Amino acid sequence: MLELVATEPSVAARLLRTLAATVRDLDDRLTDPTVRDVPARVATWLVRRALRSFERRGMIEIGPGEVTVPDHHALARVAAG
């Protein structure tokens, strides 16, 4: 694994993005119960799940404090039903 990461910059970048997302998710899970009520936590969980689904399908990209839409057409098709 280390050799692959060392020789393939795209693999290293993807690994870093995945690790960063995991750390953010864990941080949210640890702090959420102490600062939010149950309805707010459930709403946050549902929104994240929907956004992650769109991200996995390549319709959006989620970054720190922003969401970009590289595939407007695919997202519009989902919205149209």
Phi and psi in radians as a Rosetta constraint file:
Dihedral C 1 N 2 CA 2 C 2 CIRCULARHARMONIC -1.078 0.35
Dihedral N 2 CA 2 C 2 N 3 CIRCULARHARMONIC -0.674 0.35
Dihedral C 2 N 3 CA 3 C 3 CIRCULARHARMONIC -1.140 0.35
Dihedral N 3 CA 3 C 3 N 4 CIRCULARHARMONIC -0.728 0.35
Dihedral C 3 N 4 CA 4 C 4 CIRCULARHARMONIC -1.076 0.35
Dihedral N 4 CA 4 C 4 N 5 CIRCULARHARMONIC -0.806 0.35
Dihedral C 4 N 5 CA 5 C 5 CIRCULARHARMONIC -1.091 0.35
Dihedral N 5 CA 5 C 5 N 6 CIRCULARHARMONIC -0.675 0.35
Dihedral C 5 N 6 CA 6 C 6 CIRCULARHARMONIC -1.226 0.35
Dihedral N 6 CA 6 C 6 N 7 CIRCULARHARMONIC -0.547 0.35
Dihedral C 6 N 7 CA 7 C 7 CIRCULARHARMONIC -1.734 0.35
Dihedral N 7 CA 7 C 7 N 8 CIRCULARHARMONIC -0.281 0.35
Dihedral C 7 N 8 CA 8 C 8 CIRCULARHARMONIC -2.126 0.35
Dihedral N 8 CA 8 C 8 N 9 CIRCULARHARMONIC 1.706 0.35
Dihedral C 8 N 9 CA 9 C 9 CIRCULARHARMONIC -1.001 0.35
Dihedral N 9 CA 9 C 9 N 10 CIRCULARHARMONIC -0.590 0.35
Dihedral C 9 N 10 CA 10 C 10 CIRCULARHARMONIC -1.167 0.35
Dihedral N 10 CA 10 C 10 N 11 CIRCULARHARMONIC -0.608 0.35
Dihedral C 10 N 11 CA 11 C 11 CIRCULARHARMONIC -1.183 0.35
Dihedral N 11 CA 11 C 11 N 12 CIRCULARHARMONIC -0.754 0.35
Dihedral C 11 N 12 CA 12 C 12 CIRCULARHARMONIC -1.084 0.35
Dihedral N 12 CA 12 C 12 N 13 CIRCULARHARMONIC -0.748 0.35
Dihedral C 12 N 13 CA 13 C 13 CIRCULARHARMONIC -1.120 0.35
Dihedral N 13 CA 13 C 13 N 14 CIRCULARHARMONIC -0.757 0.35
Dihedral C 13 N 14 CA 14 C 14 CIRCULARHARMONIC -1.130 0.35
Dihedral N 14 CA 14 C 14 N 15 CIRCULARHARMONIC -0.719 0.35
Dihedral C 14 N 15 CA 15 C 15 CIRCULARHARMONIC -1.076 0.35
Dihedral N 15 CA 15 C 15 N 16 CIRCULARHARMONIC -0.757 0.35
Dihedral C 15 N 16 CA 16 C 16 CIRCULARHARMONIC -1.110 0.35
Dihedral N 16 CA 16 C 16 N 17 CIRCULARHARMONIC -0.722 0.35
Dihedral C 16 N 17 CA 17 C 17 CIRCULARHARMONIC -1.084 0.35
Dihedral N 17 CA 17 C 17 N 18 CIRCULARHARMONIC -0.750 0.35
Dihedral C 17 N 18 CA 18 C 18 CIRCULARHARMONIC -1.129 0.35
Dihedral N 18 CA 18 C 18 N 19 CIRCULARHARMONIC -0.773 0.35
Dihedral C 18 N 19 CA 19 C 19 CIRCULARHARMONIC -1.106 0.35
Dihedral N 19 CA 19 C 19 N 20 CIRCULARHARMONIC -0.733 0.35
Dihedral C 19 N 20 CA 20 C 20 CIRCULARHARMONIC -1.095 0.35
Dihedral N 20 CA 20 C 20 N 21 CIRCULARHARMONIC -0.742 0.35
Dihedral C 20 N 21 CA 21 C 21 CIRCULARHARMONIC -1.111 0.35
Dihedral N 21 CA 21 C 21 N 22 CIRCULARHARMONIC -0.668 0.35
Dihedral C 21 N 22 CA 22 C 22 CIRCULARHARMONIC -1.138 0.35
Dihedral N 22 CA 22 C 22 N 23 CIRCULARHARMONIC -0.763 0.35
Dihedral C 22 N 23 CA 23 C 23 CIRCULARHARMONIC -1.104 0.35
Dihedral N 23 CA 23 C 23 N 24 CIRCULARHARMONIC -0.779 0.35
Dihedral C 23 N 24 CA 24 C 24 CIRCULARHARMONIC -1.034 0.35
Dihedral N 24 CA 24 C 24 N 25 CIRCULARHARMONIC -0.785 0.35
Dihedral C 24 N 25 CA 25 C 25 CIRCULARHARMONIC -1.086 0.35
Dihedral N 25 CA 25 C 25 N 26 CIRCULARHARMONIC -0.787 0.35
Dihedral C 25 N 26 CA 26 C 26 CIRCULARHARMONIC -1.107 0.35
Dihedral N 26 CA 26 C 26 N 27 CIRCULARHARMONIC -0.720 0.35
Dihedral C 26 N 27 CA 27 C 27 CIRCULARHARMONIC -1.074 0.35
Dihedral N 27 CA 27 C 27 N 28 CIRCULARHARMONIC -0.771 0.35
Dihedral C 27 N 28 CA 28 C 28 CIRCULARHARMONIC -1.071 0.35
Dihedral N 28 CA 28 C 28 N 29 CIRCULARHARMONIC -0.752 0.35
Dihedral C 28 N 29 CA 29 C 29 CIRCULARHARMONIC -1.132 0.35
Dihedral N 29 CA 29 C 29 N 30 CIRCULARHARMONIC -0.587 0.35
Dihedral C 29 N 30 CA 30 C 30 CIRCULARHARMONIC -1.371 0.35
Dihedral N 30 CA 30 C 30 N 31 CIRCULARHARMONIC -0.625 0.35
Dihedral C 30 N 31 CA 31 C 31 CIRCULARHARMONIC -1.572 0.35
Dihedral N 31 CA 31 C 31 N 32 CIRCULARHARMONIC -0.473 0.35
Dihedral C 31 N 32 CA 32 C 32 CIRCULARHARMONIC -0.941 0.35
Dihedral N 32 CA 32 C 32 N 33 CIRCULARHARMONIC -0.868 0.35
Dihedral C 32 N 33 CA 33 C 33 CIRCULARHARMONIC -1.086 0.35
Dihedral N 33 CA 33 C 33 N 34 CIRCULARHARMONIC -0.409 0.35
Dihedral C 33 N 34 CA 34 C 34 CIRCULARHARMONIC -1.546 0.35
Dihedral N 34 CA 34 C 34 N 35 CIRCULARHARMONIC -0.321 0.35
Dihedral C 34 N 35 CA 35 C 35 CIRCULARHARMONIC -2.106 0.35
Dihedral N 35 CA 35 C 35 N 36 CIRCULARHARMONIC -0.156 0.35
Dihedral C 35 N 36 CA 36 C 36 CIRCULARHARMONIC -2.193 0.35
Dihedral N 36 CA 36 C 36 N 37 CIRCULARHARMONIC 2.631 0.35
Dihedral C 36 N 37 CA 37 C 37 CIRCULARHARMONIC -1.428 0.35
Dihedral N 37 CA 37 C 37 N 38 CIRCULARHARMONIC 2.998 0.35
Dihedral C 37 N 38 CA 38 C 38 CIRCULARHARMONIC -1.056 0.35
Dihedral N 38 CA 38 C 38 N 39 CIRCULARHARMONIC -0.843 0.35
Dihedral C 38 N 39 CA 39 C 39 CIRCULARHARMONIC -1.013 0.35
Dihedral N 39 CA 39 C 39 N 40 CIRCULARHARMONIC -0.683 0.35
Dihedral C 39 N 40 CA 40 C 40 CIRCULARHARMONIC -1.163 0.35
Dihedral N 40 CA 40 C 40 N 41 CIRCULARHARMONIC -0.687 0.35
Dihedral C 40 N 41 CA 41 C 41 CIRCULARHARMONIC -1.151 0.35
Dihedral N 41 CA 41 C 41 N 42 CIRCULARHARMONIC -0.725 0.35
Dihedral C 41 N 42 CA 42 C 42 CIRCULARHARMONIC -1.140 0.35
Dihedral N 42 CA 42 C 42 N 43 CIRCULARHARMONIC -0.760 0.35
Dihedral C 42 N 43 CA 43 C 43 CIRCULARHARMONIC -1.061 0.35
Dihedral N 43 CA 43 C 43 N 44 CIRCULARHARMONIC -0.758 0.35
Dihedral C 43 N 44 CA 44 C 44 CIRCULARHARMONIC -1.075 0.35
Dihedral N 44 CA 44 C 44 N 45 CIRCULARHARMONIC -0.774 0.35
Dihedral C 44 N 45 CA 45 C 45 CIRCULARHARMONIC -1.064 0.35
Dihedral N 45 CA 45 C 45 N 46 CIRCULARHARMONIC -0.772 0.35
Dihedral C 45 N 46 CA 46 C 46 CIRCULARHARMONIC -1.146 0.35
Dihedral N 46 CA 46 C 46 N 47 CIRCULARHARMONIC -0.735 0.35
Dihedral C 46 N 47 CA 47 C 47 CIRCULARHARMONIC -1.122 0.35
Dihedral N 47 CA 47 C 47 N 48 CIRCULARHARMONIC -0.812 0.35
Dihedral C 47 N 48 CA 48 C 48 CIRCULARHARMONIC -1.029 0.35
Dihedral N 48 CA 48 C 48 N 49 CIRCULARHARMONIC -0.726 0.35
Dihedral C 48 N 49 CA 49 C 49 CIRCULARHARMONIC -1.098 0.35
Dihedral N 49 CA 49 C 49 N 50 CIRCULARHARMONIC -0.741 0.35
Dihedral C 49 N 50 CA 50 C 50 CIRCULARHARMONIC -1.147 0.35
Dihedral N 50 CA 50 C 50 N 51 CIRCULARHARMONIC -0.771 0.35
Dihedral C 50 N 51 CA 51 C 51 CIRCULARHARMONIC -1.114 0.35
Dihedral N 51 CA 51 C 51 N 52 CIRCULARHARMONIC -0.733 0.35
Dihedral C 51 N 52 CA 52 C 52 CIRCULARHARMONIC -1.092 0.35
Dihedral N 52 CA 52 C 52 N 53 CIRCULARHARMONIC -0.631 0.35
Dihedral C 52 N 53 CA 53 C 53 CIRCULARHARMONIC -1.092 0.35
Dihedral N 53 CA 53 C 53 N 54 CIRCULARHARMONIC -0.783 0.35
Dihedral C 53 N 54 CA 54 C 54 CIRCULARHARMONIC -1.125 0.35
Dihedral N 54 CA 54 C 54 N 55 CIRCULARHARMONIC -0.649 0.35
Dihedral C 54 N 55 CA 55 C 55 CIRCULARHARMONIC -1.154 0.35
Dihedral N 55 CA 55 C 55 N 56 CIRCULARHARMONIC -0.776 0.35
Dihedral C 55 N 56 CA 56 C 56 CIRCULARHARMONIC -1.067 0.35
Dihedral N 56 CA 56 C 56 N 57 CIRCULARHARMONIC -0.549 0.35
Dihedral C 56 N 57 CA 57 C 57 CIRCULARHARMONIC -1.506 0.35
Dihedral N 57 CA 57 C 57 N 58 CIRCULARHARMONIC 0.041 0.35
Dihedral C 57 N 58 CA 58 C 58 CIRCULARHARMONIC 1.389 0.35
Dihedral N 58 CA 58 C 58 N 59 CIRCULARHARMONIC 0.184 0.35
Dihedral C 58 N 59 CA 59 C 59 CIRCULARHARMONIC -1.402 0.35
Dihedral N 59 CA 59 C 59 N 60 CIRCULARHARMONIC -0.577 0.35
Dihedral C 59 N 60 CA 60 C 60 CIRCULARHARMONIC -2.354 0.35
Dihedral N 60 CA 60 C 60 N 61 CIRCULARHARMONIC 2.854 0.35
Dihedral C 60 N 61 CA 61 C 61 CIRCULARHARMONIC -2.197 0.35
Dihedral N 61 CA 61 C 61 N 62 CIRCULARHARMONIC 2.251 0.35
Dihedral C 61 N 62 CA 62 C 62 CIRCULARHARMONIC -1.814 0.35
Dihedral N 62 CA 62 C 62 N 63 CIRCULARHARMONIC 2.122 0.35
Dihedral C 62 N 63 CA 63 C 63 CIRCULARHARMONIC -2.131 0.35
Dihedral N 63 CA 63 C 63 N 64 CIRCULARHARMONIC 3.108 0.35
Dihedral C 63 N 64 CA 64 C 64 CIRCULARHARMONIC -1.108 0.35
Dihedral N 64 CA 64 C 64 N 65 CIRCULARHARMONIC 1.953 0.35
Dihedral C 64 N 65 CA 65 C 65 CIRCULARHARMONIC 1.318 0.35
Dihedral N 65 CA 65 C 65 N 66 CIRCULARHARMONIC 0.210 0.35
Dihedral C 65 N 66 CA 66 C 66 CIRCULARHARMONIC -2.698 0.35
Dihedral N 66 CA 66 C 66 N 67 CIRCULARHARMONIC 2.712 0.35
Dihedral C 66 N 67 CA 67 C 67 CIRCULARHARMONIC -2.253 0.35
Dihedral N 67 CA 67 C 67 N 68 CIRCULARHARMONIC 2.193 0.35
Dihedral C 67 N 68 CA 68 C 68 CIRCULARHARMONIC -1.936 0.35
Dihedral N 68 CA 68 C 68 N 69 CIRCULARHARMONIC 2.690 0.35
Dihedral C 68 N 69 CA 69 C 69 CIRCULARHARMONIC -2.074 0.35
Dihedral N 69 CA 69 C 69 N 70 CIRCULARHARMONIC 1.558 0.35
Dihedral C 69 N 70 CA 70 C 70 CIRCULARHARMONIC -1.317 0.35
Dihedral N 70 CA 70 C 70 N 71 CIRCULARHARMONIC -0.382 0.35
Dihedral C 70 N 71 CA 71 C 71 CIRCULARHARMONIC -2.113 0.35
Dihedral N 71 CA 71 C 71 N 72 CIRCULARHARMONIC 1.341 0.35
Dihedral C 71 N 72 CA 72 C 72 CIRCULARHARMONIC -1.048 0.35
Dihedral N 72 CA 72 C 72 N 73 CIRCULARHARMONIC -0.685 0.35
Dihedral C 72 N 73 CA 73 C 73 CIRCULARHARMONIC -1.112 0.35
Dihedral N 73 CA 73 C 73 N 74 CIRCULARHARMONIC -0.771 0.35
Dihedral C 73 N 74 CA 74 C 74 CIRCULARHARMONIC -1.127 0.35
Dihedral N 74 CA 74 C 74 N 75 CIRCULARHARMONIC -0.718 0.35
Dihedral C 74 N 75 CA 75 C 75 CIRCULARHARMONIC -1.149 0.35
Dihedral N 75 CA 75 C 75 N 76 CIRCULARHARMONIC -0.675 0.35
Dihedral C 75 N 76 CA 76 C 76 CIRCULARHARMONIC -1.134 0.35
Dihedral N 76 CA 76 C 76 N 77 CIRCULARHARMONIC -0.644 0.35
Dihedral C 76 N 77 CA 77 C 77 CIRCULARHARMONIC -1.111 0.35
Dihedral N 77 CA 77 C 77 N 78 CIRCULARHARMONIC -0.712 0.35
Dihedral C 77 N 78 CA 78 C 78 CIRCULARHARMONIC -1.102 0.35
Dihedral N 78 CA 78 C 78 N 79 CIRCULARHARMONIC -0.764 0.35
Dihedral C 78 N 79 CA 79 C 79 CIRCULARHARMONIC -1.103 0.35
Dihedral N 79 CA 79 C 79 N 80 CIRCULARHARMONIC -0.598 0.35
Dihedral C 79 N 80 CA 80 C 80 CIRCULARHARMONIC -1.314 0.35
Dihedral N 80 CA 80 C 80 N 81 CIRCULARHARMONIC -0.290 0.35
